[in-house]
Amino acid sequence: MKGVNGQILEINLSTGTIIKKSIPDQYYELFLGGRGLGIKLLQDYLPHPEIDAMSEANPLIFMPGLFCGYPIPSSSRTTMITKSPITSPKNGNSKFASTISYSNMGGFIGAEIKYAGYDGIVFIGKSTKPVYLFVENGEAELRDASKFWGMGTNEFDQAIIREVGDRRFESAYIGPGAENGVMFGSVINTGARAAGRGGTGCVMGSKKLKAIVVRGDKTPEVDNHKQYLQLLEMARLTFGADSEAKQRWRYGGTANALQFSSDRGSQAVKNYSEGTFAGIENINADAARKQVWNRDFACYSCHLACKKSGFAKGAYGGAVNEGVEYETGTMLGANLLIDNLNGLNKLVETADDYGIDIISVGNVIGFLMECYEKKLIDIGFLDGIDLKWGNVDAAMAMIHKIGNMDGIGNHASKGVKYLSEFIGQGSGDFAIHVKGHELAAWNVQGYAKSYGISYTTANRGACHMTGGEVSGQNNAALRDTLGACSFASSFYKEELHYRHFVEALTGIQLTEDAFMQTGERIFNLERILNCRDGFRREDDVLPERFFKDAYTSGPQQGKILDRTEFKEIMDDYYSMRGWNVITGIPEEEKLKTLRLI
């Protein structure tokens, strides 16, 4: 098959063995690449359920999207796939039961993996000492990383380039947080892009794998070169147009949503107890553009340049490698009632340097702030940190505690679900997670059919990028499979449809229905693997806060979710999915239709 390399690289960290493994054409026909192909490989590598995510048996898979390495605009994303170290079912049969986990990042690493001759890299086993994987044009070796162990991500990003002596290499790596075992450890690449969600970095750290470093100069051959060039020209004209949408992304990136979300009452504020933040104008995109940002930069082959960097002055000043985005600005800003822009940037920088997921750490700190305010815990429990709302220094101290797993940080590093069970006293009602995975920065009141469904049914645990309706979820799975960025999907109209690129690259001809069924197949396979580990409909539940605690201000003031109404929404969802409405398990007929059995 053209358009793909047809092989992956398998690294056994326990033995040091490195082999090239061919992938059957049928796998590409059914799952294409990226997240889809990665989930199929995860199924192959996990022959039985309830495997310990931190064991040698759990694989860690780097999967560039099908489009990675081609100049298809905004299509450079790579998905990491593994078994989650942080989720668990209500009534599983094993303490090791957990969901699948996937985490998606942009940047340049996916293109280089493809250029090096591989459609993915799979790590199995565990190393006894810190190592990194070095790959150049198909040749691979494990190298000692002992001198890098404990190094923050900012320092390592520069140190590894000096080590290999060539800036053309791209790398993906973990920081001290993931090395130490923080359950929500992330994986960073290009200094600023993160596969933050689901604990992929924690799994990587458990394997003593500090980084992968890769470059190559080979591109898979295209099946229909004429069609491919025509599509690229169409994309050039579409993305090259000076459109309002493109300029909006360049101006503020996702930080544009800070003001928008607060204004409509959908922002996570004060541990999700409110949806509108009074101090939003101090940390929104306009404030950052005027006070901090001086550079816009992009991922591979992207016209949108939504990433920002700059320099903050005064208290908490210094270089800002990754400007505040919506999720980071909300979770370490509005959610903690912090409206100090420089302080907020410093919190983001510090969490990234430790290599810990900012969405989860913002949840954890917000939860502890509320426990402290309600006197469920005291300052002694917090190791002397006066963890009050809006306190930048206290939040910073807690990030250091978590990153080093020191004192209270050891408990906090295990996430909100663990903390609420440890603290008790009714704190579970405002512990904001689904299946143990913390929610993202979008609140739920007033948005049950979108964020409510997305959070409850996401296969990795709470996720805002999954999509609320069935078709949206299938679309999201497809985008991750292709390596396409969700921010650019609106530019791909019918004439420039993703499926046309699939046909030009690989020769696989798909109708619109067959193309969408690919996304449905991927989502259902993930669900099957979760059900195999004991997850059922009873696990698809939102935190109690959304049914009990009405907002006191903003456009959604007074709103709470209605339990009966939300149950009906979920009943309709399972029916549309072809899943058993009582158990949430996909029906046999549906699986046969999707060629999963």
Beta strands, then each sheet from edge to edge (+ up, - down):
strand 1: 7-12
strand 2: 17-22
strand 3: 60-64
strand 4: 78-83
strand 5: 100-105
strand 6: 121-124
strand 7: 131-136
strand 8: 139-144
strand 9: 170-173
strand 10: 187-189
strand 11: 193-195
strand 12: 209-215
strand 13: 293-297
strand 14: 307-312
strand 15: 318-320
strand 16: 433-434
strand 17: 437-438
sheet 1: 2+ 1- 6- 3+ 4- 5+
sheet 2: 8+ 7- 12- 9+ 10- 11+
sheet 3: 13+ 14- 15+
sheet 4: 16+ 17-
end
